[in-house]
Amino acid sequence: MKFKSTLGACALAVTTLSGLVNAAPTADKIYYGNHIVTMDAAQPTAEAVAIEDNTIIYVGSREGAKDLLSETTETVELGDKALIPGMIDSHGHVTMAARLIDYVNVSSPPVGTAETVDDILQLLKTRLATNPPAKGQWLMAYGYDDSLLKENRHPTREDLDKVSTEVPIYLMHVSGHLGTSNSAALAIAGVDKETVNPEGGVFRRLPGTTIPNGVVEEKAMYKLLMPQFMAASQDPQQYIEKLFKAIDYFAQYGITTIQDGASQMGDVKLLTKLGDEGKLKADIIAFPTTMIDHLPDNILGLYKEGYHGGFRVGGVKFVLDGSPQGRTAWTTKPYNENPDGVTGHYHAYPTVEIDVFKAQAKVLLSNGVPVYMHGNGDAAIDLSMDAIDEAFAGKKIPDHRSVIIHSQVMRPDQVDRAAELKMVPSFFASHVFFWGDWHRKSFGEARAAHISPGQDALDKGVHFTIHNDSPVVPPDMMRLMWAAVNRQTRSGYVLGPDQRISAYDALYAMTMGGAYQYFEEDKKGSLTVGKQADMVILGANPLTVDPTTIKDIPILETIARGKTIYQKVQ
């Protein structure tokens, strides 16, 4: 009898414990609406999404969500607003955006106000008069665009000397692949008529001479730009504050996972620390850049460590060529219109030592580390594909998800090859708007029409993403989506109408596509039970509005890991 009583007590305890374990969860917050876009093929739409802490715990009907209500549950009625998954930045530079915060913005509309070289000079003169750099520091600016300036040329040392011959001045081109400087900056950098061009870079010269005119391309920039660029973050606390501002900047566009492409190892160390301290509002994924003769220190270990409170290293970045808007993208066929001072057949050039790059890529890939390869011109894209082909020669190609960043001047046969090699092109789709008219001049109609070939990629089963490459252009995800869907240039010309993709496919590229690129499709990219509670509230449903108005849809709220990190002031 005593034995039976003991069994009964144990059974009661087990039943009670089981009831506690299996008790239905309650939600911290439930969102109700008629425009919930899940991006989950198994459940494309829903009437309610519930979250608990940083996780989605319910997606379904309004009625079914009732079981998750408690006295503390907050409910949100969306009305005509839309709820979508958090958007993923498939290529950008958050630390660069942080460093540019204090630079003079000399961009052309719609990003800035400079329409002529004189406009740029006036902006520089105003900054010099009102907030001059400290003694020994440079006057730095970013965003100038020779393709949009009335003169269609780069400002030169002669122009910038009109601002100052004593204070060194450096302007970063909108592409980040070129720049221009005044005589004082050239003198400090030791650049004169005797300076030879480095391999993979050019010091442009005054016509008929070897005297530098101030304009620098690719690796020639490093002599002028890098020391001053890195000096912008000498005060650690100020730099951290700028970094937090840059994260807020990305968040206001609905981005919940931010990329730091071409990370410096110092930034990797800092971001790891900030993550461990719980100070990162949004997830950041970094891709350290290679040095000339060696890979980033401990890169294999850093990749395998995974997340540190919202930060992780996702692979390694290589820069194989330059930019199409700067006319330094490396191509197999000559440009239709050359850069200033260049005659004859012009193809631009690689910016890596090819054998060194291939050897480094093979080491990484053999250790399961993805490689991210900046390739704009089709010659650079060929090189990226050759590296993958050779790294896996004689083997079955694994699920490596290595990325061709930008993939601008991509030939149709290269789309086929991307599918065969299991590569992920990340198309700089906003290029169509910002520089589509310029590309028609540079490459001719046929090549320009195939820039960012989204529909080709879809037809051939290629996983792809789309990006803004911020701070090259603002991280405006709705404009990016609009550009991929409409392919309209600044002049209103539709560039490559056959490469337009649907609103759904564009949104997929910015959500599930981005998650797939990062091997995070099981955690992000859709409103699915068990995934991270990364969400965005929009002013309208981008899948049902007139496609030409997608860029005008406001971001009302950005939610990362269940917490609001941006909310539009009403």
Order of alpha helices (4+ residues) and beta strands (2+ residues): alpha-beta-beta-beta-beta-beta-beta-alpha-beta-alpha-beta-alpha-beta-beta-alpha-beta-beta-alpha-alpha-beta-alpha-beta-alpha-beta-beta-alpha-beta-alpha-beta-alpha-beta-alpha-alpha-beta-alpha-alpha-alpha-beta-beta-beta
